[in-house]
Each structure stands twice: as structure tokens, then as C-alpha cells.
Amino acid sequence: MMTTRLQNQTMMAFILSASLASTIGGLPFNVLPVMLGSLADSFGLDAQTTGLLGSTCFAGYLVGTLGAPFWMNRLNWRLLTVISALGTAVSFALSSQVVNVQLLFVIWALIGFFASTMTCLGMRILSDLPDKVRAFGIRQGVELSVTAAVLFALPPLVIAYFKYPGAALALAGVVAILGLSAFWVPHGASAAQDNANQATASGAYLPLAAWKALAVFFVFLVGNIGLWAFLERIGSGLKISPAEMGTVFAVLKLLGGVAAFFVAAVGERVAPGRAAWWVLGAVGVGLLLLGSASGFVGFAMGAWVWEFAFTCGCVFHAAGIARSDPSGRAVMLVPAVFAFSSMAGPGLAGQIMAGGNTFGVLMFALASTLLPVLVNLFRRKE
């Protein structure tokens, strides 16, 4: 009994430490709209430059994501947590002090790189645990709870008074606190698990269906992430106050968690084709509300409906990718696809947003959501 209790406590410590590490990794994406908005205001950046900054961050994220599988199991995980958390915190802090926009691009690429390492490490730790559903459920809950708290406080309490420099320093402090999770991170993978992962990695190529599913997921993400990057700018154009903006984004992330649990409850009872139609309809309602908004209520309702639908779409797509490859290797490429789309989306949306073309950004998101529906219709005719 005592041994079982100690094992459960140790496992819970591993889950929480991995969840906090993953939270650090998700911060750049989760706070992207408010940080890009405050950057644009602080430096007087146009939409194109603002979008490219977001894309640069996720170019660094992509490099870290693609590189992690080659060295993740070769390093001490506690040391890796310390280095990555410190690198993320220092990068945020440095970005608060620079006045050169070109240097900001370099620092934001570093933020993305170090953050991606934390995401991959958290996923890697949890993949070793026996009850993966429970582990990933706790991870999601921890990440969304911390993110919601940060987004609730950042716009009205920090950005409104201290602009981007204050927000960057605040995030550096949050990352430093979360980095204390290094004390509970395991030192590394067990030998048996490491051998199993190497055996899986040396398998055959992915099936064609898996590559198609990954490609469709990329297109779904790119337009919606482009909208996400400029969501704060859309609200700012509607004269949404910092306190109201904080409320919108905090509730938005909590709704993302509700959406994920909703899809988990629905499970396999909804066919992929029908799920795609559901997501398209809900995204369309959210975009319609955003496009017709004239104040806080319309903007908030549009953002919340869109976030709920977008999260549902992400979960449905991830499930489809997992189904396309029984070996389970394709789903491991989901973070890389997310990084690719996060790198492309903000830059493309910035080009569209130039001149205040909000409608174009909304249509960009709608077109990205429409493609999976068309793909499913085409497959039925084959």
C-alpha cells in the first residue's frame, strides 16, 4: 500500500512538472495576439511587420520542434528544463529592452526555439506514463488555467500602463516561476522506453493517407492562426478597453478547454465528414459575429464562438491523423505541422491586414476551414 501511494505521488509529480514545462512552451502562442498588439503600439509597427514578427517566432519554434527528436533522449531532462526555461525568460526580458526592430526578430526567434523545447519535453515525459489520457488531460487543464490567468491580468494590469516592455518582463517572471518545475522533472527516459521509441522511429515511411491528413490540417491551421495573431488588433480597432480585452482572452482560453472536453465526450460517435461541417458552421458564425461587431459584446461573442469551433476542429483533425496511421508515428508530427502553420499564418495575415483589411483576414480563416469539407466531399466521390 505504501509503495503504491509513493508511486502515485511520484507519477503525479511527473505529470505536473511536465504540464508546467508544456505551459511555458505554449505561452508564446497563447499570448501572441496581446503581445503582438502591444509591440505594434509600442514600436509603431505596421501590420506586415507585426505579422512577420509572429512568423519569426514560430520559425524558431519549428527549428526546435524538428530538432528535438534527435537530441531529446540524449540530454538530462532536468538540466534541459533549466536551460530552456532560462532561455525563454531571458529572451523575453531582453526583448523588453531593445529599441531596434531587427534585433526583435532575432530575439523572438529565440523565444520560439526555447519554448518549443519545453513543449516537446513535456510531451516526451507524458508519453512514458501508462495512463496517457489522464496525463494529457491534466496537462491541458494546467496549461489552460495558467494561460487564462495570464491573459486575464496582462492587458489591464500590465500592458495598459507599461506597454510591451512591461508585458515582456511580466512573462519572463511567469516563465521563471514555472521553470521551478525542473526540480520534479525526471532525469531522463527509462532504458526500455528509450529502446521502444528508437524502434518505432526506425519504422517504415508514413502511409499516403497520413500525409494527406497532415496537409489538410496545415491548411486548416494557417488561416485560423493568422486570424488569431491579429485578433487583438481587430478588437483594438473596435476601441475595446484593456480590461475588456483581458476578459475576452481569458474566457476564450477557458472555452478552448471546454471545447476539447466536449470533443472528448463526443468521441468517435461523429463521422469525420459531419464533424468538418459542424466546425465550418460554427467557425462561420464566429467570423460573422466578428465581422459585424461594433463593440465589446459582438467582438467577445465572435471570438468565443470562433475559439470553441477552432479548438474542436484541431482535436478532430488530430484524431483523424492518428486514425490515418495505426503505428502512431503520424500524430508525432502534429507539433511540427502546428509550427509550420504558425510560421506562415501570421505573415500571410499581416499582408492581408495591411491597410486595415479585417474582412480579408476573416475570409482567410473561412477559406482554411472550408478546405477540409471540400476534401471530404471529394473523397466520397472517389
RAVEN-V69517 format. One record per helix or strand of 2 or more residues. SS is the DSSP state (H for helix, E for strand). FROM is the first residue (numbers start at 1). TO is the last residue. If there is no record, write none. Layout:
BEGIN
<<SS;FROM;TO> <SS;FROM;TO>>
END
This chain:
BEGIN
<<H;2;30> <H;32;43> <H;47;74> <H;77;95> <H;101;127> <H;132;184> <H;191;201> <H;208;229> <H;231;237> <H;242;269> <H;272;292> <H;296;324> <H;330;353> <H;358;381>>
END
